[in-house]
């Protein structure tokens, strides 16, 4: 039988591995692990550089515990700003499509704040779709595997009120500069947005109007330096673009609205 690790011992091990928030992480590991052996294995994985969320098996996002398994994009706290904007814009009983959904965190968070909705999600990564299915199931959601709109049921065409598109927007040349936790443990497809970071976004904006209902909105994140090009892509897709920024979340969100 494995002897239980003490919290100070875990903190010491994590701090030696370079974990800045070793105390908080130690408490999370101890509260999540079901056995001393599992706790020891989790400490070993975290010390080896795995993202804490992959080690725990979950991430907190908009007050929800979102299941996240290895190889799945970890939802970022800054993206909560996008969800807040979506909540403010969603009509009653919205039809929601979470594209490039990863774990399905955005769709789950938006659905959790609505009394009634229709929720679909899609991602190209099989592991992401597995996570998303579990995370959106409590809200009656359905997750599909495939490239962008390809797997989305045709019956949603022209009916989507809120299109959440957490597209990758890191320029290819900058991926190598990302923290190792993301670069080495999250799918490249969830990070690499092409030469200027906007290749996937342009594919989404080219089709979004066909899927949105009149007055429907497309919401996505981008960096400050990409705003002008991203707005041009939205307008090129026939949508009216507005930009919202938050200093608190350090996030920039662009909203594309389909004319009524």
N, C-alpha and C positions, 0 to 999 in steps of 0.2 A: 504494500500500500504506500502511495506517495504521501510524504509528510506535507502538510499544508504550508504554503509560502506565506510569510508574514508581509504585511503591507510595506514596512520599511525595506525589506529585502527586495521586493518588487520595484519599489521606487529607485533603489540604488542600481538595480540591473538596468532599468529603463533609462535612467539618467546617464549611465555609462554608455548606453547605445545612442545617445544624442537626442532623446525625447525631451523636448522643452517642457511639456506639461506632464512630467512623470507622475506627480502626485495624483492629478485628476485621472490619468490613464490607469494607474494602479487601482484606484477605487472602482472604476468601470469594469476592469477585468475581474476583480474579486466579486463584484455584484452580478456579473454575467455568467461566470464559470459555474458549472454544476458540481464539479468535483475538484479536489486538489490537483489531480493529474491534468485535468482540462485547463486549469489556471496556469500550471507550469508550461503546458504546450502553447498557450496563448502568449505568455511572456516571451517564450523563445521565438515565436513568429514575429511578434512586434519588435523585438530586439534585432531581428534579421532584416527589418525594414518594411514589412508589410503594413499597409494602411491600417490604422486602428479600427476603422469601420469593418474592414474585411476580417480582422481578427475577432472582433466582437460578434460579427454577423448582422449588425444593424447600424443605422445612422439616425440621429435625430434630425427631423426636418419639419418645420412648421408645427412643432409640437407633436409630431407623429413618430413612432419608432418604425423606420423603414428597413425591411430586410435587404441586406446587401451581401452578396456572396463574392468570393474571389473572382477576378476577371470582369467585374461589373463597375461601371462608372459610379463614383461616390457623389451623391448630391451635395452641392456646396451651400454653405449658409447664405452667401450673397444672392442665390437664386430665390430665396424667400421673397425678395423684393418683386420679382417677376410674378410670383403667385399672388402677392398682395394687389398688384396692378390688375391681374386677371379677375380676382374677386370683385374688385371695384367696377369692372366693366361687364361682367357676365350677367345676362338676362335671367329671369326666373326659368327654372327647369332647362338649363342649357344642354346642348349637345357639345361635348368636349372631346377633342382629339389631342393626345399627347404624343407628338412625333419625336423621333430620336429619344425615346422615353427612358432609356437606361433602366433603372430600378422601378420606374413608374411613380417616382416621388412627387413630381409636379401634378400629375393627374389625380393622385390620391389626395394630395393636400388641397387642391381646388375642390374636388368632390366632397371632401369632409366638411367643407363650409357651405354646402348647398343642400337645401331640403330634398331636392330631387334632380337627377341629371341622367344623361346617357353618356357613358364614358368608354372611349376606345383608346388604345395605346399601340404603338408600333416601334420596333427597333430591329436593326439588322443582326444584332448579336444574340445567339441562342441563350446564353447565360442571362443576359439582361431580360429577355422575354420571360424566362422562368421566374425571375424575381418579380417582375412587373405583374405577372398573373396573380401571384399571392398578395402583393401589396394593394392591388386595385379590386380584388375580389370582394372585400367588404362593402364596396360601393356599387356592386353590380357591373364592374368594368370587365372588358375583354381585351386581351393583348394579342397582337399579331406579329409574326416574324417576317421580315422582308425589308427591302430597300425603300425608305421614305414612304410615299403613298401607295406603292405597289400592292402591299397586302391589305390595305384598308378596304372594307366592304364598300362596294359601289353605291349602296343605298345611302351612304353618308354624303355623297357628292351634292353640293349646294345646300347642305343642312347644318354644317358645323358652325356653332356660335363662337366657340373659343378654341383656337388652334395654338397649342403650346408647342414651340419648336426649340428645344434646347440643343441646337445644332453645334457641332464643334466649330470653334472660331480661332484656334491657335494657328498662326502661319506655320507651314511645314518646317521652315528653318528655325523656328523658336521652340519646337517640341523638345529638342535636346536640352533646352535650358530650363525645362520644367522640373519641379521637385521629383526626386526619384520615386516617391510614393505613387505619383500619378504616372510618370513616364514608364515605369517598369511594371506596374501592376494594374493599370486600367487599359482597356482596349484602345488601340491606335485610332480606330474609327470614331471614337468618342472625343478625341483630342484634336486630330489633324484636320484643319479646314482648308488645306490647299495652299498654294503659294502666298496668297494675301489673307488667308483665313476665312474667305467668304464663298468658297466654291459650293459647299453644301447649302448654305443659305440661298444662294442664287437659284439653285435647283428647287428649293422649297417655294421661294417667292414666285417662280415661274408658273407654279401650279396652284398656289394657295387660293387664288380667286375662284377657281373651279369648285373647290371644296367648301368654301365659306358660304354661309347663308347671307342674305342681304343684311348689312350692318354687322356682320361677324368680324371678329378680330383675330389677327395673327400676332403673337407676342414672342419675342426672342431676346436673348442677351447679346451684347457685343462689347468690344472695348471702346474707349473714348476715341482712339485714333482711327477706328473703323467706322465711326458713325456716318460720315458723309457718304461713303461707298455703300453702306448698308441701307441708308435711306434711299439712295438711288435705285438699289435693287428692289426695294419695296414699291416704290413709285413705278418702276418699270413693269411690275406685275399687276399694275392697275389698282393699287391700294393707296390710300392716303396715309402718310407716315407722321407719327409724333414720337418725340423722344422724351423719356423720363429718366432722371438720374437720382441716385441716393448716396449722400456722403456717408450715412450710417452703415449701409450695406456695401459701400464701395462697388456699386453696380450701375450699369447703364442698360436700360430696356427700351427697345423700339416696338411700337405698336403699329401695325398696318390694319386699316379699317376698310372693309368693302363697302362701296356706296349702297345706300338703302334703295 
